[in-house]
Amino acid sequence: MNKYVLLHKGFVTPTQEIGEAWGAWFASIAEHIVDAGNPFGAAREIAKDGTTDLPLDLDAFTGYTIINAGDFDEATAIASTCPFISGIRVYEAMAM
């Protein structure tokens, strides 16, 4: 099994319906979860030309989850079942 990092994108004010959808999703992928992750709060981007405070909006990365999957296609299939707000990115965590 390989590890994959899922970056959740997009923020809206949480509702009970959203919370229940996320709870059901985590339950449905329980066998794959390495780290259920945490939501993100305030963010800054640091670049050579300065630092910028980032807004919490539909383009923001708002949390992460780390999963095990047999391959990238399986990780993508798991991610596609997520009740994401705007999108989700899947990155393979490379072994060192």
QUIDASUL-V163540 format. One record per run of one state. SS is the DSSP state (@ for helix, = for strand, . for the rest). FROM is the first residue (numbers start at 1). TO is the last residue. If there is no record, write none. Layout:
BEGIN
ss->SS from->FROM to->TO
ss->SS from->FROM to->TO
END
This chain:
BEGIN
ss->. from->1 to->1
ss->= from->2 to->9
ss->. from->10 to->15
ss->@ from->16 to->28
ss->. from->29 to->29
ss->@ from->30 to->32
ss->= from->33 to->35
ss->. from->36 to->38
ss->= from->39 to->39
ss->. from->40 to->42
ss->= from->43 to->47
ss->. from->48 to->49
ss->= from->50 to->54
ss->. from->55 to->60
ss->= from->61 to->69
ss->. from->70 to->71
ss->@ from->72 to->80
ss->. from->81 to->86
ss->= from->87 to->93
ss->. from->94 to->96
END
